[in-house]
Amino acid sequence: MKLTYDDLGAGRTVLLLHGGAGPRSVLPFAHRLAGRARVIVPTHPGFDGTPGGPDGVGDLAERYLALLDELGLRGVAVVGNSIGGWIAAEMAVRDTARRLDRLVLVGAVGIAVPEHPVADFFALDFDELARRSYANPDAFRIDPAALTDAQRDTMAGNRRAIAHYSGPHGMADPGLRARLGDVAVPTLALWGESDRIVDPDYGRAYAAAIPGAVFQLLPGTGHIPLIETPDQVLEVFDRHL
């Protein structure tokens, strides 16, 4: 499985895993974070026109752990947003070689919380997706009529990749919540107070499943705070990373 990734900055290493919006949703933040750290930003196979490959989230988590071995990296902070948070959590569960030293989940999906289900991404139009994703949706709405053919193709490909990774149970693995008890690194769960893709109580359940994890609510932001309120996230990272 070949990987495409950006490698930015210098210093301690942060592996930054994007969500369903693709790598462009985290790269502006990555360039800012690169002033403080070395930031590696993979493009998940199947996104942005890259070849597919992994059978699912667990398979991709194993591949990213192998990437850290190939690069000779230890003491890595893994930060994941949305489906990237799911991948990051699977990495932490499987990291028996102790490559990671910190886990940051930002509006992560991946666990089953029946009383707080993940929103059905595939049933949402652009307007509803923006309403659920941002505290200020008007600033981030997409006008379908303004999209180029290339942008439409990229978004359709990313949507297919999300469907592939989500698997038979949607955006959750029913067994992951129990396995999070194996996570052995300090964990921070960051949740936007206006996140209506996975609400804050879902985030609290995520944190509660990980030994010693800290839950922090971010005011005035939604599901993708790396886009909506990057200054706020950088301030948190300065304290915790």
C-alpha positions as a printed NumPy array, in Angstrom:
array([[  0.   ,   0.   ,   0.   ],
       [  1.671,   3.188,  -1.187],
       [  1.023,   6.339,   0.807],
       [  0.924,   9.997,  -0.173],
       [  1.813,  12.429,   2.587],
       [  3.06 ,  15.949,   3.255],
       [  6.019,  16.372,   5.611],
       [  6.251,  19.888,   7.068],
       [  8.328,  21.701,   9.664],
       [ 10.788,  20.371,  12.237],
       [ 10.828,  19.344,  15.877],
       [  8.719,  16.824,  17.716],
       [  6.557,  14.805,  15.326],
       [  2.803,  15.179,  14.96 ],
       [  0.927,  12.772,  12.69 ],
       [ -2.165,  14.705,  11.592],
       [ -5.025,  12.596,  10.184],
       [ -7.754,  14.311,   8.185],
       [-11.465,  13.609,   8.228],
       [-13.978,  13.031,   5.462],
       [-13.419,  16.481,   3.973],
       [ -9.993,  15.301,   2.782],
       [ -6.444,  16.531,   3.355],
       [ -7.254,  20.094,   2.319],
       [ -9.358,  20.385,   5.458],
       [ -6.24 ,  20.091,   7.657],
       [ -3.337,  21.354,   5.509],
       [ -3.763,  25.083,   6.324],
       [ -3.705,  24.181,  10.014],
       [ -0.735,  21.843,   9.416],
       [  1.288,  24.681,   7.896],
       [  0.649,  26.778,  11.   ],
       [  1.475,  23.896,  13.328],
       [  4.7  ,  23.328,  11.362],
       [  6.073,  26.453,  13.013],
       [  6.076,  24.45 ,  16.243],
       [  6.646,  20.825,  15.174],
       [  7.292,  18.398,  12.357],
       [  3.862,  17.607,  10.929],
       [  3.195,  14.58 ,   8.739],
       [ -0.154,  14.705,   6.922],
       [ -1.08 ,  11.533,   5.032],
       [ -3.794,  11.476,   2.41 ],
       [ -5.888,   8.447,   3.295],
       [ -5.818,   6.035,   0.333],
       [ -8.805,   6.687,  -1.913],
       [ -9.051,  10.394,  -1.06 ],
       [ -8.19 ,  13.167,  -3.535],
       [ -7.738,  10.7  ,  -6.392],
       [ -5.132,   8.526,  -4.658],
       [ -5.304,   4.736,  -5.151],
       [ -7.291,   2.771,  -2.584],
       [ -5.885,  -0.207,  -0.785],
       [ -6.775,  -0.881,   2.856],
       [ -9.658,  -3.161,   3.776],
       [-10.842,  -0.805,   6.485],
       [ -9.894,   1.566,   9.282],
       [ -7.978,  -1.071,  11.249],
       [ -5.921,  -2.025,   8.212],
       [ -5.094,   1.631,   7.568],
       [ -4.128,   2.162,  11.225],
       [ -1.639,  -0.719,  10.907],
       [ -0.219,   0.868,   7.748],
       [  0.302,   4.203,   9.484],
       [  2.072,   2.485,  12.378],
       [  4.316,   0.825,   9.786],
       [  4.967,   4.254,   8.249],
       [  6.277,   5.485,  11.606],
       [  8.61 ,   2.476,  11.675],
       [  9.78 ,   3.194,   8.115],
       [ 10.554,   6.788,   9.096],
       [ 12.26 ,   5.694,  12.334],
       [  9.899,   7.739,  14.493],
       [  9.069,   7.329,  18.167],
       [  7.415,   9.704,  20.623],
       [  4.804,  10.688,  18.037],
       [  1.67 ,  12.68 ,  18.876],
       [ -1.224,  11.467,  16.719],
       [ -4.013,  13.968,  16.076],
       [ -7.138,  12.86 ,  14.221],
       [-10.306,  14.69 ,  13.209],
       [-13.567,  12.851,  12.52 ],
       [-12.73 ,   9.612,  10.652],
       [ -9.076,  10.552,  11.181],
       [ -9.798,  10.366,  14.909],
       [-11.173,   6.849,  14.425],
       [ -7.949,   5.846,  12.668],
       [ -5.887,   7.517,  15.41 ],
       [ -7.798,   5.62 ,  18.124],
       [ -7.193,   2.321,  16.314],
       [ -3.492,   3.178,  16.081],
       [ -3.322,   3.795,  19.829],
       [ -5.093,   0.508,  20.603],
       [ -2.679,  -1.436,  18.368],
       [  0.559,   0.363,  19.271],
       [  2.242,  -2.401,  21.249],
       [  5.671,  -1.112,  20.138],
       [  5.023,   2.231,  21.897],
       [  5.633,   4.495,  18.928],
       [  3.053,   7.002,  20.169],
       [  3.331,   9.225,  23.209],
       [  0.078,  11.195,  22.896],
       [ -3.342,  10.922,  21.295],
       [ -5.605,  13.849,  20.424],
       [ -9.12 ,  13.116,  19.175],
       [-10.917,  16.065,  17.56 ],
       [-14.583,  15.308,  16.966],
       [-13.656,  11.677,  16.358],
       [-16.102,   9.065,  15.089],
       [-15.617,   5.318,  15.403],
       [-17.388,   4.103,  18.545],
       [-21.   ,   3.08 ,  19.033],
       [-22.942,   5.255,  21.49 ],
       [-26.566,   4.21 ,  20.894],
       [-28.066,   7.162,  22.755],
       [-25.888,   9.607,  20.767],
       [-25.55 ,   8.18 ,  17.241],
       [-23.234,   9.571,  14.584],
       [-25.159,  11.657,  12.048],
       [-25.871,   9.851,   8.784],
       [-23.383,  11.736,   6.619],
       [-24.698,  10.18 ,   3.406],
       [-28.223,  11.459,   4.009],
       [-27.145,  15.108,   4.345],
       [-27.182,  17.704,   1.586],
       [-24.602,  20.509,   1.529],
       [-26.727,  22.895,   3.596],
       [-27.512,  20.359,   6.295],
       [-23.923,  19.16 ,   6.388],
       [-22.731,  22.734,   6.99 ],
       [-25.396,  23.292,   9.663],
       [-24.27 ,  20.197,  11.543],
       [-20.549,  20.794,  11.064],
       [-20.032,  24.453,  12.001],
       [-21.051,  26.907,  14.697],
       [-21.237,  29.517,  11.918],
       [-22.427,  27.48 ,   8.919],
       [-23.036,  30.491,   6.659],
       [-19.271,  31.064,   6.482],
       [-18.594,  27.551,   5.208],
       [-21.544,  26.536,   3.047],
       [-20.727,  25.084,  -0.367],
       [-22.657,  26.261,  -3.391],
       [-22.979,  23.183,  -5.636],
       [-23.466,  25.402,  -8.691],
       [-20.061,  27.004,  -8.123],
       [-18.122,  23.726,  -8.138],
       [-15.919,  22.83 , -11.082],
       [-16.088,  19.381, -12.649],
       [-12.733,  18.543, -11.059],
       [-14.012,  19.557,  -7.623],
       [-17.146,  17.475,  -8.106],
       [-15.044,  14.46 ,  -9.095],
       [-12.795,  14.875,  -6.044],
       [-15.75 ,  15.177,  -3.687],
       [-17.441,  12.14 ,  -5.221],
       [-14.231,  10.126,  -4.856],
       [-13.848,  11.21 ,  -1.238],
       [-17.444,  10.223,  -0.569],
       [-16.775,   6.757,  -1.988],
       [-13.681,   6.472,   0.218],
       [-15.712,   7.381,   3.313],
       [-18.294,   4.746,   2.4  ],
       [-15.528,   2.167,   1.996],
       [-13.971,   2.904,   5.382],
       [-17.27 ,   3.163,   7.236],
       [-18.094,  -0.503,   6.643],
       [-21.291,  -2.388,   7.491],
       [-21.977,  -0.533,  10.75 ],
       [-21.655,   2.993,   9.4  ],
       [-19.182,   5.377,  11.017],
       [-18.559,   3.109,  14.004],
       [-17.009,  -0.198,  14.992],
       [-19.219,  -1.794,  17.669],
       [-16.159,  -3.401,  19.297],
       [-13.879,  -0.348,  19.449],
       [-15.333,   1.236,  22.583],
       [-14.367,  -1.782,  24.711],
       [-10.903,  -2.018,  23.157],
       [-10.122,   1.616,  24.017],
       [ -9.265,   0.392,  27.489],
       [ -5.966,  -0.782,  25.965],
       [ -4.868,   2.764,  25.072],
       [ -1.74 ,   3.474,  27.118],
       [ -0.861,   7.063,  26.123],
       [ -2.162,  10.381,  27.494],
       [ -5.279,  11.246,  25.534],
       [ -7.09 ,  14.517,  24.943],
       [-10.594,  14.559,  23.448],
       [-11.409,  17.954,  21.91 ],
       [-15.031,  18.579,  20.983],
       [-16.737,  21.59 ,  19.465],
       [-19.749,  22.644,  21.507],
       [-21.687,  23.08 ,  18.232],
       [-20.697,  19.701,  16.757],
       [-23.889,  18.074,  15.481],
       [-22.153,  15.294,  13.552],
       [-20.994,  13.701,  16.816],
       [-22.338,  15.698,  19.729],
       [-20.341,  16.551,  22.87 ],
       [-21.926,  13.73 ,  24.887],
       [-20.618,  11.301,  22.276],
       [-17.191,  12.851,  22.872],
       [-17.56 ,  12.439,  26.616],
       [-18.339,   8.743,  26.086],
       [-15.226,   8.447,  23.917],
       [-13.041,  10.009,  26.623],
       [-14.629,   7.901,  29.366],
       [-13.636,   4.715,  27.507],
       [ -9.909,   5.634,  27.505],
       [ -7.997,   5.345,  30.789],
       [ -7.078,   8.791,  32.082],
       [ -8.364,  10.654,  29.019],
       [ -9.233,  14.349,  29.367],
       [-12.312,  15.789,  27.661],
       [-12.262,  19.466,  26.661],
       [-15.145,  21.373,  25.124],
       [-14.261,  24.071,  22.584],
       [-16.675,  27.027,  22.545],
       [-17.863,  28.655,  19.349],
       [-16.864,  25.837,  17.041],
       [-18.246,  22.659,  15.51 ],
       [-17.076,  19.381,  14.006],
       [-13.981,  20.759,  12.247],
       [-12.345,  23.261,  14.616],
       [ -9.066,  22.992,  12.682],
       [-10.901,  24.949,   9.958],
       [-13.339,  27.025,  11.982],
       [-11.262,  28.072,  15.022],
       [ -7.612,  27.134,  14.371],
       [ -6.271,  29.72 ,  16.839],
       [ -8.215,  28.078,  19.632],
       [ -6.853,  24.637,  18.718],
       [ -3.274,  25.921,  18.504],
       [ -3.618,  27.391,  21.975],
       [ -4.728,  23.999,  23.296],
       [ -1.886,  22.24 ,  21.483],
       [  0.662,  24.658,  22.942],
       [ -0.467,  23.58 ,  26.404],
       [ -0.832,  19.839,  25.777],
       [  1.72 ,  18.914,  23.101]])
